[in-house]
Amino acid sequence: MSGHDSKYFSTTKKGEIPELKEELNSQYKDKRKDAVKKVIAAMTVGKDVSSLFTDVVNCMQTENLELKKLVYLYLINYAKSQPDLAILAVNTFVKDSQDPNPLIRALAVRTMGCIRVDKITEYLCDPLQRCLKDDDPYVRKTAAICVAKLYDINAELVEDRGFLDALKDLISDNNPMVVANAVAALAEIQENSSRPIFEITNHTLTKLLTALNECTEWGQVFILDALSKYKAADAREAENIVERVTPRLQHANCAVVLSAVKMILLQMELITSTDVVRNLCKKMAPPLVTLLSAEPEIQYVALRNINLIVQKRPTILAHEIKVFFCKYNDPIYVKMEKLEIMIKLASDRNIDQVLLEFKEYATEVDVDFVRKAVRAIGRCAIKLERAAERCISVLLELIKIKVNYVVQEAIIVIKDIFRRYPNTYESIIATLCESLDTLDEPEAKASMIWIIGEYAERIDNADELLESFLETFPEEPPQVQLQLLTATVKLFLKKPTEGPQQMIQVVLNNATVETDNPDLRDRAYIYWRLLSTDPEAAKDVVLAEKPVISDDSNQLDPSLLDELLANIATLSSVYHKPPDAFVTRVKTVQRTEEEDYPDGEGGNSESPAHVPGDAGASSNVPPSAVRPPAAAPAPVADLLDLMGMDGNNSAIVATDIPASPAGPPLPVLLAASAGQGLQISGQLIRRDGQIFYSMLFENSTQVPLDGFMIQFNKNSFGLTTGAPLQVPLLQPGTSASTLLPMVLSQNLSPGPPSTLLQIAVKNNQQPVWYFSDKIPLIVFFTEDGRMERSTFLETWKSLPDSNEISKDFPAVVLNSVETTLDRLATSNMFFIAKRKHSNQDVLYLSAKIPRGIPFLIELTTAVGTPGLKCAIKTPSPEMAPLFFEAVEGLFKS
C-alpha cells in the first residue's frame, strides 16, 4: 500500500462488516479495491474478517495487479480456517499461473505454496510443473522455493511427481538467481529428509561456482552455505575452490563475507601448502577487520564469529590486535567481546600495548567492564609466563588507587596467578593484606583467605588476619565459610601453637554444630577426624602440592570448535553452542534387535534409559538449521458471534461459582487501557481432577457493569465452558473473582496442536472484547497417569523411535531430586524409576492427558549444575513442543 493508504486503518464505523460486504460486491472497480484495502487493514490490526471470505475471493477476477496481490494476501491468512471455501479460488490460481504476465504467474504459484491446505495441494502440482520450466527466470526462481514449501506439506507427493529432479535440473539453469533459489530449496528439503537429497558433484560444483559471481547477495549466501558441505577430493581441488570463492571476501554484505570465510576455513583443512595457507590467512584479515566498522549489532555478531576463528587460526588476526581496542562509545556487549579476543591474541610481542589498554579500561565508569578488564590482566599473566611480572605490576598499581571493586577483582586474579606460578610472587602478599578491611564480596574474601592459609608460614600475623574473619563466621556465605575452615586447618598444621589451636576448635565447632550447610559440616567432620587420629595424614591431604592451573582463554573443546566453525554466520556461532543445544529436532534413530530395552542392556535393566545415540543423533544439524525458525502463523479465529447469540448457546453461560482463593496474581488478559476501564485477568488451573478458569474482573470505569457473558473459540483441545459464568454487578472501583468450570468437547480446531485459546467477553454496557490466552498442557495431566514399571517399559519399546523427541534446557538447575519429584507429582507427572549415568541422575516419569494419550518422560541432569535434558516418547509426537513449553514453565515458576 502507498503512504496515503493509512486512512484505511482509521475507520470507526459501526456495523463495519456489512458495509464492507456491500462495498466488496459493488459494480465499481475502485470501490471494490478500496473495500479490499479496508479488509486487509482490519486483518492487519487483528480484527476477524473471515466472514468476508467469499466476497473477497470474488474480487480475484481482475486485471489489476495491486488488487490481486491484496486478495492473495487475504487468502494466505484465512484459507486454513476456511479450507472448503478456499477451493473456490483454485480455478483462478490455475488460470493466473498461465497468465501472459510473468509477475502474475509467479504470484499465483507463490500464493498456492503459502496456502497450507491439503485440498489445494493436489491442484498445485500441474501449475508448479509448468512454472518450473517457464520461459521467465522470475517465475522459475519463485517455483523453486514453492517446491520446498510443498515438500513441507506433502513430501511423498513431491517425490512422486518428480519435483526433486526438476529442482536439481534448475542448478544447471542459465540464470544465477534461479540456481541460488534451487540450492536454497534443496538445502531446506535436505534438512527435513533422513536420506541424501542434495549431493554436490564435480559437475554441480562448477555450476555453483559460476553462478556465485552473478547472483544477488542472498543467493551467494545460499550457494556458499551449500558449498561449505562439499569435501574436496584433494588439496589441489580445495585450492581451486578457495581461489574462486576468495573474491566474495570483498563483498559489501556481511553475511556473504562470513559465509565465504566459513567456506575458506573448511577447505583450508585439506590444503597442505603452508605458503597457500599463509596467503589465505592474510587475505581473510582485512574483510574481518572491515566488519568491525559496521553497526554495533553487526560488530557483535562478527566478534562472536572472530572469537571462534582466532581459536582455530590465531595467525589470521595476530597483527591486527589494535582494531579490537575498545572505543569510548562502544556498547558494553561489544566491549566485552573485544576484551575476550584481545586476551586470545595477546602475545609476548604485543603484551605491553595490551596491558596499557587494560589498565585504561580499569579506570572506566562501567563496573562490569572494569571487573572484566582486571580479570583480563590476570588471564594474560596466566597465559604468558614472560609477561606475568608486568601484569602483577599493573595489578598492584590498580590496587593502590583504592577503588573497592577494582581491589577485590585484583585479589581474585592474583590468587589465580599464585596458583599458576607458586613460590614466585609471594612478596606482594603484604600489599594485599593492607586491603583486608575493604573486602565485602564473597569471592574476594574467599580468595584472600586462601592466600593467607596457603602462605601462613610467611605471614607473621596470619592468625590475627584469619581471626578477623572468624568473628562473622556464621553470617558469611558458604563459599567464604568453606575457605575459612580449610585456611584455619592449614594455619594449625603449619603453626601448631596455642592461638591456632583455639581458632581451630572454634571453627570446627561452628562448622559442625552451628551450621545447617551439609557441605560445610561434612568437610569439618573430615578435618576433625583427620586431625584427631593422624595429623601427618592430615598434612598429606590438606597441604598436598596443588596442580598448576593453565590458561583458559581457548576454552572450547576442539571437536565443539570444529562444529561451531562449520556453522559460522548462523545463530550457533553467536551462541557458541551446537545447533542441537537450542533447536528441538525430531530424531529418527535406527534400532537393532539387541536393543530391546531403551538402555541397550537387555533384561538386566532395572529401569529404561535413553535410546542409544541421544547425544550424537542430531549433532550434524546443517548450518541453516540454526537460523531463527519462522514463526508459525497463528490460527485465525472463527467469528465469535456474541452479539446475535445464535451460535452454540451452551458455550455462552452465566454463573455462580465460589470466588477463587487468594494466591499469586493472575496474568492480565485484557488490560484496563484496552478494555475502556475493564481489566480481565485469568489462568487455567487444575483442581481436584477438574479444569477451571480462574478469572478476576476489575471495574475502573465510572459506571456499574453487569450481564457478563463469555465464549471460547474452537481450540486444539476442544476446551469450553462446563457451567454458567456469573459475575455479580461490578460497581466502579470494585472487582470480582470466579472459578469457571471447563470441559472438553469434540469441537476441535483443525491444524497442528496449538496452545492458543481465543476468548470473547461482553457485558451490557460495553462492546464485545476479544483477547487470547495460552493453554498450559500441564492442566490436562490426569490423576491416573501413573504407570507400573513393566507397563512403562513395554510402552517405551512399542513406540517407534521417531516418536522420541528431546530438548535441552541449559538454564534449569535442579537442587534436589526429591523436591523436583514432589513438584512434578503435584502436576500429575509420576515417578517410575531412577538411575545414575556418567555422574548424572536419570529420572523416568509418566503422565497422561485426556483421550488416553501417555507421555513417557526421561529427565537427565546433574544436581546443582545448570542443564536439564528432557526426552519424551508419546503416540502423539506433535504434542512435544507443547509439552516442553509446559515443562519449561513449570521449572521457571
C-alpha positions, -999 to +999 in steps of 0.1 A: +000+000+000+011+035-006+016+062+021-018+078+018-035+044+024-032+050+062-068+063+061-080+027+058-068+020+093-087+049+109-123+038+104-146+039+135-179+029+118-203+006+135-216-023+115-183-024+096-186-059+083-220-054+065-207-022+049-175-039+037-196-068+023-217-043+003-186-024-010-169-057-020-198-065-042-200-031-057-201-028-095-174-001-094-138-013-096-124+015-075-149+009-047-141-028-046-104-020-045-109+004-016-130-022+002-103-049-001-078-024+013-100-018+043-104-056+048-066-060+047-062-031+071-087-046+095-069-080+092-036-063+099-047-049+132-062-082+144-098-079+135-116-111+124-128-105+088-130-142+079-168-139+073-160-119+041-140-148+026-164-154-003-168-117-011-131-111-012-125-143-033-149-129-059-126-099-063-098-122-076-111-119-112-093-087-120-065-074-142-054-050-115-021-064-101-023-044-068-058-057-061-048-093-070-019-091-045-042-079-018-067-107-024-039-132-024-026-118+009-061-123+024-063-158+011-030-168+026-042-156+060-076-172+061-075-202+038-065-225+067-096-216+087-119-218+056-104-247+036-137-256+019-142-220+006-105-218-004-113-243-031-133-216-048-100-198-056-083-228-072-096-221-107-083-185-106-049-197-094-046-222-122-057-196-147-033-170-133-004-195-135-008-193-173-012-155-175+009-137-201+023-115-173+052-133-155+046-114-123+010-128-121+022-163-129+048-161-101+024-146-077-002-174-083+023-201-076+038-183-046+004-179-031-006-215-037+025-226-020+018-204+010-018-218+015-011-248+036-043-267+028-042-303+017-072-299-006-054-272-026-021-290-027-032-315-053-042-287-076-008-270-072+012-298-089+004-291-126+008-253-124+040-258-104+054-282-130+047-257-158+063-229-138+095-249-131+100-249-169+087-214-175+105-192-200+108-164-175+135-168-148+115-148-122+088-175-124+113-203-123+130-190-092+097-185-074+086-220-084+119-234-069+111-221-035+075-233-038+088-269-042+104-266-007+071-254+007+052-282-010+077-307+004+070-295+039+032-301+034+035-334+014+069-349+009+056-380-008+038-360-034+069-340-042+090-372-048+062-389-068+057-360-092+094-357-099+098-322-084+132-330-068+147-340-102+133-307-116+149-288-088+182-305-095+179-296-132+175-259-122+210-260-108+222-260-144+199-231-153+215-202-171+201-176-146+221-173-114+191-164-092+172-195-103+203-215-094+205-198-060+168-205-052+171-241-064+201-245-040+181-229-011+151-251-018+172-283-019+191-274+012+158-268+030+144-302+018+176-319+028+172-307+064+138-324+067+148-356+050+166-386+065+182-397+032+206-378+010+187-355-014+212-328-023+248-340-030+272-318-048+292-335-076+321-321-096+296-311-123+273-293-098+303-277-081+314-260-114+278-247-120+275-233-085+309-216-086+299-200-119+266-188-106+283-174-075+297-144-094+265-132-108+236-138-083+224-115-056+240-113-022+215-136-005+218-160-035+255-160-028+249-169+008+227-199-001+254-211-026+283-206-002+264-224+026+258-253+002+294-254-009+306-255+027+292-290+029+313-302+000+345-320+008+372-316-018+389-347-032+424-334-026+445-303-018+445-291-054+408-291-057+404-273-024+429-246-036+409-242-068+376-238-049+391-213-025+405-193-053+370-190-069+354-181-035+381-156-023+367-126-043+335-129-021+356-116+008+354-081-007+316-081-007+297-053+010+272-077+026+285-090+060+266-123+056+284-130+023+318-122+039+312-146+068+299-174+046+330-170+024+352-171+055+335-203+067+339-219+032+376-210+031+383-221+067+368-256+060+387-260+027+420-249+044+419-281+064+427-300+032+454-276+019+489-289+027+509-260+013+520-237+041+525-208+017+490-210+004+476-212+040+497-182+050+484-162+020+448-171+027+452-160+063+465-126+051+435-123+027+409-131+054+422-104+078+411-072+060+374-083+055+371-094+091+385-061+103+361-042+080+332-059+097+341-040+129+333-007+113+296-017+109+267-010+133+272-023+169+248-053+164+267-065+133+300-059+152+288-081+179+279-110+156+313-105+138+332-105+171+315-137+182+325-154+150+360-139+151+363-153+187+359-188+172+382-181+142+411-169+163+409-200+184+414-221+153+437-198+133+452-171+156+477-160+129+448-145+108+445-115+131+477-118+151+489-084+137+455-067+139+450-065+177+447-027+176+413-030+158+399-047+189+408-018+213+376-005+228+362+028+217+346+051+243+312+049+226+312+011+220+282-006+237+291-028+267+284-061+248+308-051+221+335-041+246+332-074+265+337-094+233+366-073+223+382-080+256+379-118+251+395-116+217+423-093+229+432-120+256+433-146+229+455-125+206+478-114+234+514-125+229+549-116+242+552-092+212+521-071+219+516-076+257+528-041+266+502-025+243+475-047+256+483-041+293+482-003+287+447-007+272+435-030+301+449-005+326+430+023+309+398+002+309+402-005+346+396+032+353+363+033+333+329+040+349+311+008+339+317-016+369+312-048+349+336-037+322+362-027+348+359-061+365+363-079+332+394-057+324+411-066+357+404-103+352+418-099+316+451-088+331+452-118+353+444-141+324+472-126+304+496-133+333+485-169+334+487-173+296+522-156+291+548-166+317+573-139+305+547-112+309+535-123+343+557-099+363+545-069+342+509-080+347+515-082+385+529-047+385+498-033+367+476-051+392+495-036+422+492-001+406+454-007+403+452-018+440+469+015+450+441+036+435+419+021+463+387+017+443+369-011+462+357-033+433+390-029+415+409-041+446+386-070+451+388-082+415+426-078+416+429-100+447+408-127+429+431-128+399+463-126+419+451-158+438+450-175+403+484-161+395+498-177+427+483-210+416+499-207+382+534-196+395+538-210+430+566-196+451+573-167+427+554-136+435+546-141+472+565-108+481+533-089+472+512-105+499+519-077+524+504-052+499+473-074+496+469-076+533+466-038+536+433-040+517+418-067+540+392-044+556+377-033+523+367-067+512+329-073+512+324-097+482+323-134+488+347-144+460+372-117+470+371-127+507+375-164+498+405-156+476+422-135+503+415-162+529+430-188+505+462-167+501+465-163+539+460-200+545+483-211+517+512-189+528+505-188+565+541-197+573+553-165+555+527-141+571+537-132+607+502-123+618+483-149+598+463-160+629+452-124+636+442-119+599+421-150+599+406-142+633+392-110+619+371-131+595+361-156+622+341-130+641+314-131+614+317-168+605+280-178+610+269-149+587+294-155+559+283-171+526+291-209+523+320-201+498+337-180+525+329-204+553+344-234+534+376-214+526+379-202+563+376-238+575+404-250+552+426-220+558+423-224+596+433-261+593+463-251+571+473-225+597+471-250+625+491-276+606+518-251+597+519-233+631+505-257+658+508-230+685+482-221+711+465-194+691+457-215+660+447-244+683+420-223+699+409-210+665+406-245+650+384-256+679+361-226+674+359-231+637+352-268+639+325-262+664+309-236+643+311-257+612+296-288+628+272-278+655+261-243+645+256-248+608+229-263+585+251-265+555+258-302+548+289-295+526+305-274+554+295-299+581+309-329+562+342-312+554+346-301+591+340-337+603+366-350+578+392-325+590+383-331+627+387-369+623+420-365+604+434-341+630+424-362+659+436-396+645+466-389+623+479-353+620+506-364+595+479-378+572+461-345+576+492-327+564+494-350+534+458-343+525+454-306+533+490-294+524+494-316+493+510-300+463+484-285+441+483-289+403+493-258+384+463-241+367+465-234+330+453-207+306+416-209+299+414-184+270+409-212+244+383-229+264+363-247+237+368-284+231+384-290+197+355-311+184+330-285+195+351-257+180+352-275+146+314-279+147+309-242+155+333-232+127+312-253+103+282-232+115+298-197+111+273-170+101+245-188+119+230-185+154+252-214+165+283-193+161+268-164+181+256-186+210+288-207+208+266-238+212+260-266+187+226-264+169+211-293+188+216-275+221+189-249+213+170-263+183+145-290+190+145-315+162+127-348+158+152-376+157+150-408+137+173-435+151+175-470+138+174-496+165+190-531+164+173-562+177+196-564+207+183-531+219+151-545+234+155-522+264+159-485+259+194-486+276+206-514+254+213-538+284+186-563+277+166-578+305+190-569+332+179-532+331+162-521+363+146-492+345+145-479+310+171-453+298+175-432+268+177-448+234+213-450+221+225-421+202+208-394+221+238-372+222+251-376+187+219-383+168+213-347+159+248-332+162+250-330+124+223-304+121+231-284+090+241-247+094+208-234+081+190-253+108+202-227+133+188-197+116+158-184+136+128-205+127+100-187+111+071-182+135+041-204+127+011-184+116-013-181+144-047-198+138-073-173+127-104-170+148-138-181+138-163-153+140-173-151+177-209-141+173-217-129+208-239-101+197-265-123+179-263-152+204-273-176+176-244-199+179-239-227+204-256-213+234-243-239+257-210-221+255-225-188+265-232-190+301-236-172+333-228-185+367-225-187+405-192-203+413-172-195+445-145-170+442-111-183+435-089-183+466-061-157+471-028-167+455-002-153+431-017-125+408-034-138+377-019-128+343-037-098+327-056-109+296-074-076+288-057-045+302-078-017+315-063+006+288-076-017+261-109-026+278-122+010+283-116+006+321-125-031+324-095-053+332-098-091+330-071-115+344-073-152+342-054-185+342-063-222+336-058-243+366-064-279+376-080-287+410-095-319+423-093-336+390-111-308+371-100-279+349-112-244+360-106-210+345-097-187+375-108-152+365-107-118+380-128-089+367-118-053+378-140-023+370-121+010+367-149+027+347-173+053+360-204+031+356-216-002+370-210-032+348-233-063+346-246-090+323-212-106+317-211-134+291-182-154+278-175-176+248-144-196+238-134-202+202-126-236+188-092-247+200-069-277+197-083-294+228-120-287+225-119-267+257-151-249+265-172-239+295-189-265+316-212-244+337-226-208+336-204-178+343-219-152+366-200-121+376-221-100+401-229-064+394-195-046+393-196-012+409-170+013+398-137+007+416-146-029+426-135-063+415-149-099+415-132-132+410-147-166+400-138-202+391-153-212+358-155-250+353-142-261+319-150-293+299-136-309+268-158-311+238-154-328+204-154-294+186-117-292+178-099-266+157-082-280+126-044-279+121-014-288+143-019-286+181-016-250+195-018-235+229-039-206+216-072-200+234-093-172+219-119-157+242-147-132+238-164-115+267-192-090+267-214-071+292-245-049+289-226-017+289-196-023+266-188-038+232-175-074+228-139-078+240-117-102+221-084-115+237-064-146+239-046-168+265-022-197+264-034-232+273-008-248+295-006-285+286+000-293+323-037-287+332-046-317+312-023-342+330-048-366+347-046-381+381-045-417+366-012-411+347+009-433+369+023-465+352+038-497+365+074-502+356+066-531+334+039-512+316+062-482+312+089-505+296+065-522+273+050-489+261+085-475+256+095-504+234+062-504+215+065-468+203+088-462+173+120-442+177+106-414+155+081-407+184+110-399+207+118-361+209+142-343+233+150-308+242+178-292+264+170-266+290+205-252+296+194-226+323+174-251+345+191-261+378+177-289+399+190-286+435+173-317+448+159-348+432+133-354+459+120-318+458+118-320+420+098-352+421+074-338+446+069-308+425+063-329+394+039-351+413+017-321+422+014-316+384+005-353+379+038-364+365+046-396+384+080-411+392+087-445+378+125-452+383+159-435+387+194-444+377+229-429+376+246-424+342+281-406+340+276-387+372+241-376+362+208-385+376+183-400+350+147-399+362+118-417+345+082-404+349+049-409+333+019-386+326-013-389+307-037-364+290-074-370+281-082-395+254-057-418+270-025-403+254+005-412+276+038-393+279+069-413+289+094-389+303+132-391+308+149-363+327+187-362+327+206-337+349+235-333+374+221-320+407+232-284+414+246-279+379+229-259+351+214-280+324+185-304+321+178-327+292+142-338+287+132-366+264+097-379+258+081-407+239+044-405+231+019-418+205+013-381+196+047-366+189+031-334+175+023-326+212+060-325+221+065-287+216+035-280+239+049-305+265+083-288+265+067-254+268+048-267+299+079-282+315+099-250+310+071-230+326+070-254+355+107-252+363+107-214+358+078-208+382 
